[in-house]
């Protein structure tokens, strides 16, 4: 007998040793995951809610990792896509202290109802892409004619057992959510049927959600018979219950939480000694060991007062560390926000009047803010904001309706409504079987820990073929810089780079390989810069239909946008009267214009030149030499390597492929690389400084590219970061020719970078009203170095 007891004690000691080792393995894996595989969360603040074709979308990006600004990744990618999956713009912008900014112009002829936005870093692509930032921005087109076709609503309800499973013989909570086909909540009421007999009534209590208490009987079939808003009856099966097992519930006491674990009487021994882990952002914030050998129920408090605000995941494991139940809950310790103090120093609600608004932060916080001022009478969507997204929806799968609502105050009633979101939405950061096995995510995209710099790689070079002394000679010309000549050493794999040359905008590069092993080869520049993905396979996710009734705000926004576009068209002379068109076909020049010019550069009052079909163009030293004497009123002088242009008393704006450039860059482009030139007569209102006209240069593309072998260096245009423009805010206190034009702007002011620190806790923004606005909507969002967030919204009238 003593030998048997000793043997059992030995087995028990071995089992305890194994269990302790497994516990350590799980915690060590979680710690490593949190330290080395922490995902980044992204939020974009826009200058307004909706846009019209031809307007500019201005945005500011905020990035967080855990509870702090994400400061490791240095490059942000933001794609703007139409309904068919075509990329309108692939913006690449630098990240500084967890923030970035940019803009994109919606084409004047844009026909889609939405612009779809996806924003990401390389690092975020290593994880579940469901959590890549996405936004569907409505584009206000012309009012569609009324149609008799009706969209048939489709309603459904989903049931979610608390903890994951219904357990027979145990009191369970069963949450539900009722929605239409667009994810919008609907109200329902109905009855639970047990073997087709009514057992209890239920109804939604908030945004289509509610909770049912149920103690399922083994072998009984449960269904829900319910009616929607139109009093149409539906029947939905409830999840099947397990005959035995363990359930997990959470109890509320103000901001505090406690977990309750119940087991069935016949639960096997492996379900009688349990482990409980609480995690936030992948880190273990509490743990407990629970014994149910002598009882069927246990309740314990969770030390939530020690946690940061955010989503807490509570997971129950059996004795062998298999996950058997899980529940998420939102912890709100009201420690995540700061509140700016806004004071209007000068009112100016009259036409083109001056306004001054003072923004002061408490306790001299070091913060980075974005500020938008719009016409208060246009449409607005306040359903989400920086706080709701970074603290809540960026950690959840599925659509959350009006998430900003849950951060209006800290009341218990709002906390219970938010818990309905926790029970009906959610995601599992970990596959626990992989955590037990110590398996980590595959990293296909290392973090961009350095900014985009001039770099490249010679293609098709076998490793080891290149050696010491091999290099590549580059002649570079970047905007606002002088031409540079440099020799960069080639690594053994053919790669090269200079981390000191950070690229903004485009750079023209001529290169020659200097190596005894190879004398030429294809060079791919900027291999670290991600190209735009092919979104054609994701078109189904862009078929976003969320029909909203046209509000007064939509109508006013559309009206102002159309009037502004009409005023610009009149100034540019797009309205041509008394012209009789007799030719059926289009001239070669018209065809070239359609091929190259887009948006505000299409058509217009311009002198155009087709260099593809002009044999005299090839003999010119540069494009300005070609243009001399060809455009009435345009004076071009060249002296000492400098080019000076004058047109009606000012310097015309210069564009290369519709991007602003300077004369030095244009003069460095070989004429045989240019396909088309448009010289817009003054004034050109398409861009800042266009009062003295504009010259648009288009480089050859498609079948117009000349592949002429022979002497000379190989060349390429290298793209770095997307140029970040400054928002044009008129100053009506000073003379500017643009001030003579009608002003119907709906975005009155946009500042993506407003900083405060310990030395300067107060900042003042100054802006001028347009011609028609009677009240302003001011929205401030921002983040501090400590990860505190703010959303401030006020109507000034």
GUDREN-255634 format. One record per residue (C-alpha): residue in one letter; x, y, z. Coordinates in steps of 0.2 Angstrom, whole numbers, plus 2048, in hexadecimal, padded with zeros to 3 digits. Example, Ala and Ser with C-alpha at 12.3 -4.5 7.8 and 13.67 -1.06 7.14 Angstrom:
GUDREN-255634
A,83E,7EA,827
S,844,7FB,824
END
This chain:
GUDREN-255634
X,800,800,800
X,80E,80C,804
X,816,809,7F3
X,806,80D,7EB
X,804,81D,7F5
X,816,822,7F1
X,813,81E,7DE
X,803,829,7DE
X,80C,837,7E7
X,81B,836,7DA
X,80E,837,7CC
X,806,846,7D4
X,816,84F,7D6
X,81B,84C,7C4
X,80A,852,7BE
X,80C,862,7C9
X,81D,864,7C1
X,816,862,7B0
X,808,86E,7B3
X,813,87B,7BA
X,81F,87A,7AB
X,810,87C,79F
X,80A,88B,7A9
X,81C,893,7A7
X,81C,88F,795
X,80B,897,792
X,810,8A7,79B
X,822,8A8,793
X,81A,8A6,782
X,80D,8B4,786
X,81B,8BF,78C
X,826,8BC,77D
X,817,8BF,772
X,813,8D0,77A
X,825,8D5,77A
X,829,8D0,768
X,819,8CE,75E
X,80E,8DC,764
X,802,8E2,756
X,800,8F4,752
X,7EF,8FD,752
X,7EB,90B,746
X,7DE,919,746
X,7DC,927,739
X,7D4,938,73D
X,7CC,940,72E
X,7C8,952,72B
X,7B6,94E,728
X,7AA,93F,727
X,7A5,93F,714
X,7AD,946,704
X,7A7,94B,6F3
X,7B0,947,6E3
X,7BF,953,6E0
X,7C2,956,6F3
X,7D1,951,6FD
X,7D1,945,70B
X,7DD,94B,719
X,7E1,93F,727
X,7EC,93D,736
X,7F1,92B,73B
X,7F4,926,74D
X,7FD,915,751
X,7FD,90C,762
X,806,8FD,769
X,7FE,8F6,779
X,7FA,907,782
X,808,912,77B
X,80B,91A,76A
X,813,90E,75E
X,824,915,75B
X,82E,907,753
X,826,906,741
X,82B,915,737
X,820,913,727
X,80E,913,725
X,804,90D,716
X,7F3,914,712
X,7E9,90E,703
X,7DA,916,6FC
X,7D0,90A,6F1
X,7C0,90C,6E7
X,7B1,900,6E7
X,7B9,8F5,6D9
X,7C9,8F3,6E2
X,7D3,8FF,6D8
X,7E1,909,6E3
X,7DE,91B,6E2
X,7ED,91F,6EC
X,7FB,915,6F5
X,801,921,702
X,811,91E,70B
X,815,929,719
X,822,92A,727
X,81D,927,739
X,824,932,747
X,820,92F,759
X,811,924,754
X,808,930,748
X,808,934,736
X,7FD,93E,72A
X,7F9,93F,717
X,7EC,944,70B
X,7E4,93D,6FB
X,7DA,946,6ED
X,7CA,93E,6E8
X,7C9,93F,6D5
X,7BC,94B,6CE
X,7B4,93E,6C4
X,7B4,931,6D2
X,7A4,926,6D0
X,7A5,91A,6DF
X,79A,91D,6EE
X,7A8,91A,6FA
X,7BB,91B,6FC
X,7C2,90C,706
X,7D1,90F,711
X,7DD,902,717
X,7EC,908,722
X,7FA,8FD,728
X,80C,8FB,72C
X,816,8EC,726
X,815,8E5,738
X,802,8E4,738
X,802,8D9,729
X,80A,8CB,733
X,7FA,8C9,73D
X,7E7,8C6,73A
X,7E4,8D3,72C
X,7D2,8D5,733
X,7DA,8E1,73E
X,7E2,8EC,731
X,7DA,8FD,732
X,7CC,8FF,726
X,7BF,90D,723
X,7B2,910,716
X,7B0,923,712
X,7A0,928,709
X,7A2,932,6FA
X,793,93E,6F6
X,78F,93D,6E4
X,781,945,6DB
X,770,940,6E1
X,76B,930,6D9
X,759,930,6D1
X,74C,928,6DC
X,749,915,6D8
X,73B,90A,6DC
X,748,8FB,6E0
X,748,8F7,6F2
X,756,8EF,6FC
X,74E,8E0,705
X,754,8E1,717
X,75C,8D1,71E
X,75B,8CE,731
X,765,8C1,73B
X,769,8BE,74D
X,778,8B6,755
X,77A,8AE,766
X,78A,8AE,770
X,78B,8A3,780
X,796,8AC,78D
X,7A7,8A4,78F
X,7A4,89A,77E
X,798,88C,782
X,787,888,789
X,789,87B,797
X,77A,870,79B
X,774,871,7AD
X,77D,882,7B1
X,776,894,7B0
X,77D,89C,7A0
X,77D,8AD,799
X,779,8AD,786
X,77C,8BE,77E
X,774,8C2,76D
X,776,8CF,75F
X,769,8D3,751
X,76E,8DC,742
X,76A,8DF,730
X,774,8DA,721
X,77F,8EA,723
X,783,8E6,735
X,777,8F4,73C
X,76E,8EF,74C
X,75B,8EB,74C
X,74F,8E9,75A
X,748,8D8,75D
X,73D,8CF,76A
X,738,8BD,76B
X,737,8AD,775
X,743,89F,778
X,73C,88E,774
X,741,87E,77D
X,73C,86F,772
X,730,87B,769
X,728,880,779
X,729,893,77F
X,735,894,78E
X,739,8A7,790
X,737,8B7,787
X,746,8C2,782
X,749,8D3,779
X,757,8DE,774
X,75C,8EB,780
X,769,8F5,777
X,76E,8F6,764
X,767,8E5,761
X,770,8DD,76F
X,76A,8D4,77F
X,76D,8C6,78B
X,763,8B7,78F
X,765,8AC,79F
X,763,89A,79B
X,766,889,7A4
X,766,87D,795
X,760,86B,798
X,76A,85D,78F
X,761,856,780
X,755,865,77E
X,755,86F,76E
X,754,882,770
X,74F,88F,763
X,74B,8A1,763
X,73B,8A7,75B
X,73D,8BA,758
X,735,8C9,74F
X,73E,8D7,747
X,739,8E9,745
X,72D,8E5,737
X,725,8D8,742
X,72B,8CA,737
X,72E,8BA,740
X,73E,8B0,73F
X,745,8A0,748
X,757,89E,74D
X,760,88F,755
X,769,892,765
X,77A,88A,767
X,77A,878,76E
X,77F,876,780
X,78D,86A,786
X,787,85C,791
X,795,860,79E
X,7A3,86C,7A0
X,7A8,87D,7A7
X,7A0,88E,7A5
X,7A8,89F,7A7
X,79E,8AF,7AC
X,7A3,8C1,7B1
X,79B,8CB,7BE
X,79A,8DE,7BF
X,79C,8E9,7CE
X,79F,8FB,7C8
X,7B0,8FB,7BF
X,7B5,8EB,7C8
X,7B3,8D9,7C0
X,7B3,8C8,7C8
X,7B3,8B7,7BF
X,7A7,8A9,7C3
X,7AB,897,7BE
X,79E,889,7BF
X,7A0,877,7BB
X,794,868,7B8
X,794,85B,7C6
X,79A,84E,7BA
X,7A9,859,7B3
X,7B9,84E,7B2
X,7C8,851,7BD
X,7D1,85B,7AF
X,7C3,868,7B1
X,7C4,869,7C4
X,7D5,872,7C6
X,7D5,881,7BA
X,7E0,88F,7B6
X,7DA,8A1,7B2
X,7E4,8AE,7A8
X,7E0,8C0,7A5
X,7E9,8C8,796
X,7E9,8DA,78F
X,7F3,8DD,77F
X,7F9,8CB,780
X,801,8CE,792
X,7FC,8C4,7A1
X,7F4,8D1,7AD
X,7ED,8C4,7BA
X,7ED,8B2,7BD
X,7E4,8A6,7C8
X,7E3,893,7CC
X,7D1,88D,7D0
X,7CD,87D,7D9
X,7BB,875,7D6
X,7BF,864,7DE
X,7B4,868,7ED
X,7A7,874,7E5
X,79F,878,7D5
X,7A0,88B,7D5
X,7AE,897,7D9
X,7AE,8AA,7D7
X,7BD,8B6,7D9
X,7C1,8C8,7D6
X,7CC,8CF,7C8
X,7D7,8DD,7CD
X,7D1,8E8,7BF
X,7D6,8F8,7C8
X,7E9,8F4,7C4
X,7E6,8F2,7B2
X,7E6,8FF,7A4
X,7D6,903,79B
X,7D2,8F7,78C
X,7CC,8E6,788
X,7D0,8D8,795
X,7D0,8C6,78F
X,7CC,8B9,79D
X,7D0,8A7,798
X,7CD,897,7A2
X,7D8,888,79F
X,7D6,876,7A5
X,7E3,86D,7AF
X,7ED,869,7A0
X,7ED,87B,79A
X,7E0,879,78C
X,7D5,889,78A
X,7C3,884,78D
X,7BA,895,790
X,7BE,8A7,78C
X,7B6,8B8,78E
X,7BB,8CA,78A
X,7B6,8D9,794
X,7BA,8EC,793
X,7C3,8F4,7A2
X,7C0,906,7A4
X,7CA,90E,7B1
X,7C8,91F,7A9
X,7DB,921,7A7
X,7DC,922,794
X,7D7,934,790
X,7DC,946,792
X,7D1,955,78F
X,7D6,964,785
X,7CF,975,78B
X,7C9,97F,77C
X,7C6,991,77C
X,7C0,99C,76E
X,7CB,9AC,76E
X,7C4,9B4,75F
X,7B3,9B1,756
X,7B2,9B3,744
X,7A2,9AB,73D
X,79F,9B8,730
X,7A5,9B6,71E
X,7B7,9B3,71D
X,7BA,9B9,72F
X,7C9,9B4,73A
X,7C7,9A7,748
X,7D3,9A3,756
X,7D1,994,761
X,7DC,990,770
X,7E0,97E,775
X,7E7,97B,786
X,7EC,96A,78D
X,7EC,966,7A0
X,7FC,962,7A9
X,807,967,79B
X,805,957,792
X,810,953,783
X,803,950,775
X,801,94E,763
X,7F0,954,75D
X,7E6,956,74C
X,7D9,963,74B
X,7CB,964,73E
X,7BF,973,73C
X,7B0,970,730
X,7A0,978,72C
X,794,972,73A
X,785,970,72F
X,78D,962,724
X,78B,950,728
X,795,949,736
X,798,937,73D
X,79D,937,74F
X,79A,924,751
X,7AD,921,753
X,7BC,92A,759
X,7CE,927,75E
X,7CA,921,76F
X,7BC,915,76A
X,7C7,90E,75C
X,7D8,90C,765
X,7D0,906,775
X,7C2,8FB,76F
X,7BE,8F7,75C
X,7D0,8F4,757
X,7D1,8E5,763
X,7C0,8DE,75D
X,7BA,8D4,74E
X,7AA,8D9,746
X,7A1,8E9,744
X,79D,8F3,753
X,78F,8FF,751
X,792,911,758
X,7A1,90C,763
X,7A4,91E,769
X,793,91D,772
X,79B,912,77F
X,7A8,91F,784
X,79B,92E,788
X,79D,92B,79A
X,7A2,91F,7A8
X,790,91A,7AE
X,78C,908,7B3
X,77E,907,7A6
X,78A,90B,798
X,797,8FE,79E
X,789,8F1,79E
X,785,8F6,78C
X,797,8F5,787
X,798,8E4,78F
X,78B,8DE,782
X,798,8E3,775
X,7A5,8D8,77E
X,799,8C9,77E
X,794,8CB,76C
X,7A4,8D0,764
X,7B5,8CA,767
X,7C5,8C2,760
X,7D1,8B6,767
X,7E3,8BD,766
X,7EA,8AC,76A
X,7E7,89B,763
X,7EB,893,774
X,7F1,882,76D
X,7FF,88C,764
X,803,895,774
X,805,885,77D
X,810,87F,76F
X,81B,88F,770
X,816,893,75E
X,818,8A5,759
X,811,8AF,749
X,81B,8AD,739
X,823,8BE,736
X,823,8C2,723
X,825,8D4,725
X,832,8DB,731
X,82E,8EC,739
X,833,8FB,730
X,83F,902,73E
X,847,90E,732
X,840,91B,726
X,840,918,713
X,851,91D,70C
X,859,91B,6FB
X,85C,909,6F9
X,85B,8FB,6EC
X,861,8EA,6E6
X,868,8E3,6D6
X,85D,8D5,6D0
X,863,8C4,6CB
X,874,8C5,6D3
X,87A,8B5,6DC
X,87F,8B8,6EE
X,892,8B9,6EF
X,895,8BE,6DD
X,898,8D0,6E2
X,8A7,8D5,6ED
X,8B0,8E3,6F5
X,8B2,8F2,6EA
X,8A2,8EF,6E0
X,896,8FE,6E0
X,888,907,6D7
X,88A,919,6D2
X,87A,923,6D4
X,876,934,6CE
X,867,93A,6D7
X,85B,94A,6D6
X,84E,94C,6E4
X,842,95A,6E5
X,84A,96A,6EC
X,85B,963,6EC
X,86A,964,6E1
X,870,955,6D7
X,87A,949,6E0
X,887,93C,6DB
X,88B,92D,6E6
X,893,91C,6E6
X,88B,90F,6F1
X,893,8FF,6F5
X,88A,8EF,6EF
X,887,8E1,6FC
X,88A,8CF,6F8
X,878,8CD,6F3
X,877,8DC,6E8
X,86F,8E8,6F4
X,874,8FA,6F8
X,86E,909,701
X,871,919,70A
X,867,91B,71A
X,86B,92D,71B
X,861,931,70B
X,84E,930,711
X,843,932,702
X,834,93E,701
X,82B,93F,6F1
X,834,938,6E1
X,846,938,6DC
X,84D,936,6CB
X,85C,92A,6CB
X,869,926,6BE
X,874,917,6C2
X,883,90D,6BC
X,889,8FD,6C3
X,89C,8FC,6C6
X,8A1,8EA,6C8
X,8AD,8DE,6C0
X,8A0,8D0,6C3
X,892,8D9,6BA
X,891,8E8,6AF
X,87E,8EA,6AF
X,86E,8E4,6B7
X,85C,8E8,6BB
X,85C,8F3,6CB
X,84C,8F3,6D6
X,84C,902,6E1
X,843,904,6F2
X,840,8F1,6F5
X,83B,8F6,707
X,82C,900,701
X,81D,8F5,700
X,813,8F7,6EF
X,800,8F9,6EF
X,7F7,8E8,6F2
X,7EC,8E0,6E5
X,7DB,8E4,6EC
X,7D1,8DB,6DE
X,7CF,8CC,6E9
X,7C8,8D6,6F7
X,7BB,8DF,6ED
X,7AD,8D6,6F7
X,7B3,8DF,707
X,7B1,8F0,6FE
X,79F,8EC,6F9
X,79B,8F6,708
X,788,8FB,708
X,782,905,717
X,773,90F,710
X,770,91F,719
X,762,92B,716
X,768,93B,70F
X,769,947,71E
X,769,95A,71D
X,77C,959,721
X,77F,94E,711
X,774,95A,707
X,77E,96A,70C
X,78F,961,70A
X,78A,95C,6F9
X,783,96D,6F4
X,793,976,6FA
X,79E,96A,6F2
X,795,96C,6E1
X,795,97F,6E2
X,7A8,97F,6E6
X,7AC,973,6D8
X,7A1,97E,6CC
X,7AB,98D,6D2
X,7BC,985,6CE
X,7B6,97F,6BD
X,7B0,991,6B9
X,7C1,998,6BE
X,7CB,98B,6B4
X,7C0,98E,6A5
X,7B9,97D,6A4
X,7A8,983,69F
X,7A9,986,68C
X,79A,98E,684
X,795,990,671
X,7A1,982,66B
X,79A,977,65D
X,7A3,966,65C
X,7A3,960,64A
X,7B1,953,64B
X,7AC,941,64F
X,7BD,93B,654
X,7C9,942,662
X,7DA,94A,65D
X,7EA,941,662
X,7ED,950,66E
X,7DC,94C,676
X,7E0,93A,677
X,7F0,93D,680
X,7E8,949,68C
X,7DB,93B,691
X,7E9,92F,693
X,7F4,939,69E
X,7EA,947,6A7
X,7DE,944,6B5
X,7D3,94E,6C1
X,7D6,960,6C1
X,7E4,95E,6B4
X,7D8,957,6A7
X,7D2,964,69A
X,7D3,976,6A0
X,7DA,985,698
X,7EB,97F,693
X,7F8,97E,685
X,7FC,96C,682
X,80B,963,67A
X,80C,951,674
X,81E,94D,675
X,81C,93B,670
X,817,940,65E
X,823,950,65D
X,833,94B,655
X,83B,95C,659
X,839,959,66C
X,848,94C,66D
X,855,959,668
X,851,964,677
X,85D,964,687
X,84E,965,693
X,83B,968,694
X,83D,97B,697
X,848,97D,688
X,83B,975,67E
X,82D,980,685
X,836,991,682
X,82C,99C,676
X,81E,98F,674
X,812,996,682
X,80C,9A8,680
X,810,9B2,690
X,81B,9A4,698
X,82D,9AB,69A
X,83A,99E,69D
X,84C,9A3,6A1
X,85B,997,6A4
X,86B,99D,6AC
X,879,995,6B6
X,86F,985,6B6
X,860,98D,6BE
X,84F,98E,6B5
X,843,99D,6B9
X,831,99D,6B3
X,825,9AC,6B3
X,813,9AD,6AD
X,808,9BD,6B0
X,813,9C3,6BE
X,815,9B3,6C7
X,81D,9A2,6C7
X,812,994,6C0
X,810,984,6CA
X,81A,975,6C4
X,813,963,6C4
X,81B,952,6BF
X,80E,945,6BC
X,802,950,6C6
X,80E,951,6D5
X,815,962,6DA
X,828,964,6D5
X,835,971,6D2
X,83D,977,6C3
X,84E,96F,6C7
X,846,95E,6C7
X,83D,960,6B7
X,84C,967,6AE
X,855,956,6B2
X,848,94B,6AA
X,84E,946,698
X,842,94D,68B
X,840,93C,683
X,838,936,694
X,82A,943,692
X,81A,93F,68A
X,80F,94E,68D
X,80F,960,693
X,801,96B,698
X,803,97E,69B
X,7F4,984,6A5
X,7F1,997,6A2
X,7EF,9A1,6B2
X,7E6,99F,6BE
X,7E7,98C,6C1
X,7DD,989,6D1
X,7E2,976,6D2
X,7F0,979,6DF
X,7F8,985,6EB
X,801,993,6E2
X,7F8,990,6D1
X,7F3,9A2,6CF
X,801,9A4,6C2
X,7FC,995,6B8
X,804,983,6B8
X,80E,978,6AD
X,80B,965,6AF
X,818,959,6A8
X,813,947,6A5
X,821,939,6A3
X,81E,92B,696
X,814,91C,69B
X,80E,90C,692
X,811,90B,67F
X,819,91D,67F
X,828,917,689
X,838,917,67E
X,844,908,681
X,853,90F,677
X,863,905,67B
X,873,90E,67A
X,87E,919,683
X,87A,921,694
X,876,91C,6A5
X,867,912,6AB
X,85A,91C,6B4
X,84B,91A,6BF
X,83E,924,6C9
X,83F,91F,6DB
X,830,922,6E6
X,832,926,6F9
X,825,92C,705
X,815,934,6FD
X,816,947,6FE
X,80C,94F,70C
X,804,95F,707
X,7FF,96D,713
X,7ED,970,714
X,7E8,981,70C
X,7E0,98D,718
X,7DE,99E,711
X,7E4,9AD,719
X,7D7,9BB,715
X,7E1,9C8,71F
X,7EE,9C8,711
X,7ED,9CA,6FE
X,7EC,9BA,6F4
X,7E5,9B8,6E2
X,7DC,9A8,6E8
X,7D2,9B2,6F4
X,7C8,9B9,6E6
X,7C0,9A8,6E3
X,7B0,9A2,6EC
X,7B4,999,6FC
X,7A8,98B,700
X,7B4,97F,709
X,7AC,973,715
X,7BC,96F,71E
X,7C0,980,725
X,7D1,97B,72E
X,7DB,96B,72F
X,7EB,96A,739
X,7F2,958,73A
X,800,95C,746
X,7FD,967,755
X,80A,964,763
X,80A,969,775
X,817,966,782
X,81D,96B,793
X,823,97C,78D
X,814,97F,782
X,804,978,789
X,7F9,985,77F
X,7F8,987,76C
X,7ED,992,762
X,7E5,98E,751
X,7E0,99B,745
X,7D5,999,736
X,7C9,9A4,72B
X,7B7,9A0,728
X,7B1,99C,716
X,7A3,9A6,70D
X,794,99C,715
X,797,993,725
X,78D,999,734
X,794,98C,741
X,7A3,981,743
X,7A6,96F,749
X,7B7,96E,752
X,7BE,95C,754
X,7CF,959,75D
X,7D7,948,75F
X,7E8,944,765
X,7F4,939,76F
X,801,93C,77C
X,812,934,77E
X,80B,92A,78C
X,7FC,923,781
X,7EE,92E,788
X,7E1,932,77B
X,7D5,940,778
X,7C6,943,76D
X,7BE,955,76F
X,7AF,95A,764
X,7A6,96B,766
X,79A,975,75A
X,79F,987,75B
X,791,993,756
END
